[in-house]
Amino acid sequence: MPDQLLYAMEAGLNGLMAGVMYSLVALGFVLIFKASGIFNYAQGVLALFAALTLVGFQDGQVPFAHLINAVFGTELHHFGWRLPAIVAIALAAGVMVLLAIVIERYVLKHLVNQPPIILFMATIGMAYFLEGLGDIMWGADIKTLDVGLPQGINETVESVTGSLLGYGFFVDNLDIVASVVAALLVISLTLFSQYSKQGRALRAVADDHQAALSVGISLRFIWVLVWSIAGFVALVAGIMWGSKSGVQFSLSLIALKALPVLMLGGFTSIPGAIVGGLIIGMGEKLFEFFIGPMIGGATENWFAYVLALLFLVFRPQGLFGERIIERV
């Protein structure tokens, strides 16, 4: 088999793994949009805030230490213990649920039946607020996140591909774990959305707030529920991305890479978030491999957005999104 084809196959496989990481972020957008019709600009910052909180709990860091030290002249930094990863993850998940309750009570409750642009602007405000809150709580330095996930080359994949193809593929163990986690999340969320009472209520709220209220559905409960689930998904995405590249404030920018994923898969489709991520991930790697050298490289920075633009022109609802027809 030609070497170029083998290299392309390896690039495509790693692109699929990268696409799964994009999809983990896109899932949070889909959940919020399905429940309220809101494009949640703060989803990337939620992943950052969740990862910062997890590292802070795990390292026994004192929240707001810099602020406390500046006001009272103390030298507090750490409590002097380290929490097990599973305990820290549980506590961080609890914080995300608490954050969902606060967001519903102090923001969303006052914006029922407001135009979508008002809700969108509210999420922009929440994004900047949460980014500043994370900075004050846990500090702005780059943090290492280690929850025991395997990293490095997967020797099984390398040996199998080496024996079959004569060339061992490099696939990161963390990417494989992320793929399994993403698959489990999609299956769970799809079953929840389609077959549970709360999932059906969620779809009813998305269709019409007033109609849902008239049949006894608690809008406040549904919003707390869906923002809690989105917060948990953000925590999972924060763990994967934080383990891969460290927990830093640029982590919030992963939301920008999720936008083309949503445009391809559809804003209302949970499976579409995964399919869109796989297409974007593999497409950008193969495009860079085959076309990048001809045009100077660095195509991964813009390929996804150009592909998304084409979808907006020819299929604006995405591959799995619902076609909306309005009579005028």
C-alpha positions in Angstrom: 0.0 0.0 0.0 1.4 3.4 -0.9 2.9 5.4 1.9 0.8 8.5 1.1 -2.4 6.5 1.5 -1.3 5.1 4.8 -0.5 8.6 6.1 -3.8 9.8 4.9 -5.6 7.0 6.7 -3.8 7.9 9.9 -4.6 11.6 9.5 -8.3 10.7 8.9 -8.4 8.4 11.9 -6.9 11.1 14.1 -9.4 13.6 12.6 -12.3 11.4 13.7 -10.8 11.4 17.2 -10.5 15.2 17.2 -14.1 15.5 15.9 -15.4 13.6 18.9 -13.7 16.3 21.1 -15.5 19.0 19.2 -18.8 17.1 19.5 -18.6 17.0 23.3 -18.8 20.8 23.3 -21.5 20.9 20.7 -23.7 18.6 22.7 -24.1 21.3 25.4 -25.3 23.8 22.7 -27.8 21.4 21.3 -29.3 20.6 24.8 -29.9 24.3 25.6 -31.2 25.1 22.1 -33.7 22.2 22.2 -35.1 23.3 25.5 -35.4 27.0 25.1 -34.4 28.0 21.5 -31.4 29.8 23.0 -28.0 29.7 21.4 -26.0 29.5 24.6 -22.8 31.6 23.9 -21.6 30.7 27.4 -21.2 26.9 26.7 -17.5 27.1 26.1 -17.0 29.2 29.3 -19.1 26.6 31.2 -16.6 24.0 30.1 -13.7 26.2 31.3 -15.5 27.0 34.6 -16.2 23.3 35.3 -12.6 22.3 34.6 -11.2 25.1 36.8 -13.6 24.1 39.6 -12.6 20.4 39.3 -8.8 21.3 39.4 -9.5 23.6 42.4 -11.3 20.9 44.4 -8.8 18.2 43.4 -5.8 20.3 44.5 -7.5 21.6 47.7 -7.2 25.2 46.5 -8.9 27.9 48.6 -11.6 29.6 46.5 -11.2 33.4 46.1 -7.7 33.0 47.7 -6.2 36.0 45.8 -9.2 38.2 46.8 -9.1 37.1 50.4 -5.4 37.7 50.7 -5.6 41.1 49.1 -8.4 42.2 51.4 -7.2 40.7 54.7 -3.4 40.5 54.1 -3.4 36.7 54.6 -1.4 34.1 52.8 -4.0 31.5 52.1 -3.6 29.3 49.0 -4.4 25.6 49.8 -6.2 23.7 52.4 -3.4 21.2 52.5 -5.1 18.1 51.0 -5.8 16.5 47.7 -9.2 15.0 46.9 -9.5 11.8 44.9 -10.5 12.4 41.3 -14.0 10.8 41.6 -14.8 12.9 44.7 -13.6 16.1 43.0 -15.7 15.3 39.9 -18.8 14.7 42.0 -18.3 18.0 43.8 -17.7 19.9 40.5 -20.9 18.3 39.1 -22.7 19.6 42.2 -21.4 23.1 41.5 -22.7 22.9 37.9 -26.1 22.0 39.2 -26.0 24.8 41.7 -24.9 27.2 38.9 -27.9 26.0 36.8 -30.3 26.9 39.7 -28.7 30.3 40.1 -28.9 31.0 36.3 -32.5 30.1 36.2 -33.5 32.1 39.3 -31.6 35.3 38.6 -31.5 35.4 34.8 -33.9 33.1 32.8 -36.9 33.5 35.1 -37.0 37.2 34.1 -36.7 36.5 30.4 -39.7 34.2 29.7 -41.2 34.9 26.3 -38.6 37.5 25.4 -37.3 37.6 21.8 -34.5 35.1 21.1 -32.0 38.0 20.6 -32.5 39.1 24.2 -31.9 35.6 25.5 -28.8 35.3 23.3 -27.4 38.6 24.7 -28.1 37.3 28.2 -25.8 34.3 27.5 -23.1 36.6 26.2 -23.3 38.4 29.5 -23.2 35.1 31.5 -20.1 34.1 29.5 -18.1 37.1 30.5 -19.3 37.0 34.1 -18.4 33.3 34.5 -15.0 33.8 32.9 -14.3 36.6 35.4 -15.7 34.6 38.3 -13.5 31.7 37.4 -10.5 34.0 37.3 -11.3 35.4 40.8 -12.1 32.0 42.3 -9.2 29.9 41.0 -6.7 32.2 39.5 -5.6 32.7 35.9 -2.5 30.5 35.8 -2.4 27.4 33.6 -3.4 24.3 35.6 -2.6 20.6 35.0 -5.7 18.3 35.1 -5.1 14.7 35.9 -8.0 12.5 36.7 -6.3 9.2 35.8 -7.3 9.1 32.2 -4.8 7.1 30.0 -2.7 9.2 27.6 -0.1 8.6 25.0 0.0 6.2 22.0 -2.3 3.2 22.0 0.0 0.3 21.5 -2.8 -2.1 20.5 -3.8 0.1 17.6 -0.2 0.6 16.6 0.6 -3.1 16.6 -2.6 -4.2 14.8 -2.2 -1.6 12.1 1.5 -2.3 11.9 0.9 -6.0 11.3 -2.0 -5.5 8.9 -0.7 -2.5 6.9 3.0 -2.4 7.6 2.7 1.0 9.3 1.6 1.6 12.9 -1.0 4.3 13.4 -0.5 6.8 16.2 -3.8 7.2 18.1 -3.9 8.8 21.5 -5.5 6.8 24.4 -7.3 9.9 25.6 -9.0 10.3 22.2 -10.3 6.8 22.4 -11.6 7.4 25.9 -13.3 10.6 24.7 -14.9 8.6 21.8 -16.4 6.0 24.2 -17.6 8.7 26.6 -19.2 10.7 23.7 -21.0 7.6 22.4 -22.4 6.8 25.9 -23.5 10.5 26.3 -25.3 10.5 23.0 -27.1 7.2 23.6 -28.1 8.4 27.1 -29.3 11.8 26.0 -31.2 10.5 23.0 -33.0 7.9 25.2 -33.7 10.6 27.8 -35.1 13.0 25.2 -37.2 10.5 23.4 -38.6 8.3 26.1 -38.6 10.0 29.5 -41.4 12.3 30.7 -38.9 15.1 31.4 -37.5 14.7 27.8 -41.0 15.1 26.3 -41.6 18.1 28.5 -38.3 19.5 27.3 -39.4 19.3 23.7 -42.8 20.9 24.6 -41.1 23.8 26.2 -38.9 24.3 23.2 -41.9 24.4 20.9 -44.0 26.9 22.9 -43.4 28.3 26.4 -47.0 29.4 27.0 -48.5 26.2 25.7 -46.2 24.2 27.9 -47.1 26.2 30.9 -50.9 25.8 30.2 -50.7 22.0 30.4 -48.9 22.1 33.8 -45.2 21.8 32.7 -42.9 23.8 35.0 -40.8 25.9 32.8 -38.5 26.7 35.7 -37.8 23.0 36.5 -37.2 22.2 32.8 -34.7 25.1 32.5 -32.9 24.0 35.7 -32.8 20.4 34.4 -31.5 21.2 31.0 -28.9 23.7 32.2 -27.7 21.1 34.8 -27.4 18.5 32.1 -25.5 21.0 29.8 -23.3 21.8 32.8 -22.5 18.1 33.2 -21.7 17.8 29.5 -19.5 20.9 29.9 -17.7 19.2 32.8 -17.0 16.1 30.7 -15.8 18.3 27.8 -13.6 20.3 30.2 -12.1 17.1 31.6 -11.2 15.8 28.2 -9.9 19.1 26.8 -8.2 20.0 30.1 -6.4 16.7 30.3 -5.3 17.1 26.7 -4.0 20.7 26.7 -4.2 21.9 30.3 -6.8 24.1 32.0 -6.3 27.7 30.7 -8.6 30.5 29.7 -8.2 29.8 26.0 -10.2 26.6 26.7 -13.3 28.7 26.4 -12.5 29.3 22.7 -13.3 25.6 21.9 -16.9 26.9 21.6 -15.9 28.6 18.4 -14.9 25.2 16.9 -18.2 23.8 17.9 -20.1 26.3 15.8 -19.4 24.6 12.4 -20.2 21.2 14.0 -23.7 22.6 14.9 -24.2 24.0 11.5 -23.5 20.7 9.9 -25.3 18.4 12.3 -28.2 20.7 13.1 -28.9 22.8 16.2 -31.7 20.4 17.4 -30.1 17.0 16.9 -28.1 15.2 19.5 -26.8 12.5 17.1 -26.1 15.3 14.6 -23.7 16.9 17.0 -21.6 13.8 16.9 -21.9 13.3 13.1 -21.1 16.9 12.5 -18.0 16.7 14.7 -16.7 13.6 12.9 -17.2 15.3 9.5 -15.4 18.5 10.7 -12.6 16.6 12.4 -11.8 14.2 9.6 -12.4 16.8 6.9 -10.0 19.4 8.3 -7.2 16.8 8.7 -7.6 15.3 5.2 -7.9 18.7 3.6 -4.7 19.8 5.4 -3.0 16.6 4.3 -3.9 16.8 0.6 -4.5 20.4 -0.1 -2.7 22.3 2.6 0.9 21.9 1.1 -0.4 23.3 -2.2 -1.8 26.6 -0.7 0.7 27.2 2.1 -0.8 25.1 4.9 -2.7 26.2 8.1 -6.0 25.2 6.5 -7.3 23.7 9.8 -7.9 27.3 11.1 -10.6 28.0 8.4 -11.7 24.8 6.7 -14.5 24.1 9.2 -16.0 27.6 8.8 -15.9 27.5 5.0 -17.6 24.1 5.1 -20.2 25.5 7.5 -20.8 28.4 5.2 -21.6 26.1 2.3 -24.1 24.3 4.5 -25.7 27.5 5.5 -26.2 28.4 1.8 -27.5 25.0 0.6 -28.9 23.3 3.7 -29.2 25.8 6.5 -31.0 23.3 8.9 -28.0 21.0 8.8 -27.9 17.3 8.1 -30.2 16.3 11.0 -31.9 19.6 11.9 -35.6 20.2 11.6 -36.7 22.2 8.6 -38.7 25.2 9.7 -41.4 26.4 7.4 -43.1 29.8 8.2 -46.1 31.2 6.4 -46.0 34.9 5.7 
